[in-house]
Amino acid sequence: MSAHVAPILYKSEKRDVKVCRALDEMFEESTNKGIQMGIKQGIELNQLEVYQTMLDKGFSVKAIASIFSVSEESIKTLLMRT
C-alpha cells in the first residue's frame, strides 16, 4: 500500500497550483544526485585522459602517481575501466 500524501497548495500570481511536496523533494534530490554523478564522471574522464596522455608520452605509472599524489593502484584501476 502506498501512503497518501496530501498536496501542498502553492499560491502564485496567476492561479493556485497544487503540488505534492514529496514529489518536489524527490525530484530535487534525484536531480542533485544526477548532477553529482555527472561531475564525478567528468572528473574521472579528465583524469583518464591526462593519465593516458602521460603514458603515451612515456611517463610511468609510478611517475604519474608521484606527480598527482595518488596511488599507482588508483591509476591502474581507472585505466582498466576503459
N, C-alpha and C positions, 0 to 999 in steps of 0.2 A: 504494500500500500504506500502510496506517495502522500507526503504531508501536504496539507493545503496551506499555501502562503497567501496571505491577504495582500492585495495590491496596495501600493502606497500612492497617494494622489499627489502629483506634482502640479503646481499652478504655473501656467505660462500666460503670456500676454494675449495670445490668440485664443487658447481654449484650455480646458482641463485635460490632462493626459494621465491615464492610469499606466503605471509602470511597476513591474514587480521588482522590488529592491534586491531580492535574492538573485534574480537573473542578471540584473545590472552588475552586482558584485561578482558573480561567476564569470561574466563576460570580461570584466575588467581584469580579474585575476588571470584568466586564461590568456588574455591579450598580453599582459605583463610577462607571463611565463614564456610566451612565444617570442616576445622581443628579447628577453634574456637568452633564450636558446639561440636565436639568430646572432646575437652579439658574440656568444661563446663560439659558435660555428665559424663566424667571420674571423675571430682571433686565431682559432686553430688553423684555418685555411691560410691565413697570412704567415703564421709560424711555419707551416708546412712548406710554403713557397720559399721562404727565406732559408730554411734548413736545406731544402733540396738544391737551391741555387748555390749555397755554400759548398755542399757536397760535390756538385757538378764542377765547381771551381777548384776542387782539390783539398778542401778542408776535411779533416777527420771528424768523426762524431765526437771524439774526446775534445778536440779543439772547439767545436761549436758549443758543446756543453759548458766548457770553461768560459767562453765569451759571453754566453747568455745566463750563466749561473743556474743552469738546470742540470738534471741528471742525464747521463747518457741513455739510460733506460727510457726516460720520457721522450727523448728524441726518437729513439728506435720504435717505440710504441706508436708515436704519431706517424712516422714514415711507413709503418706496416699497415696502417688503416687504409691506405690507398691501393 
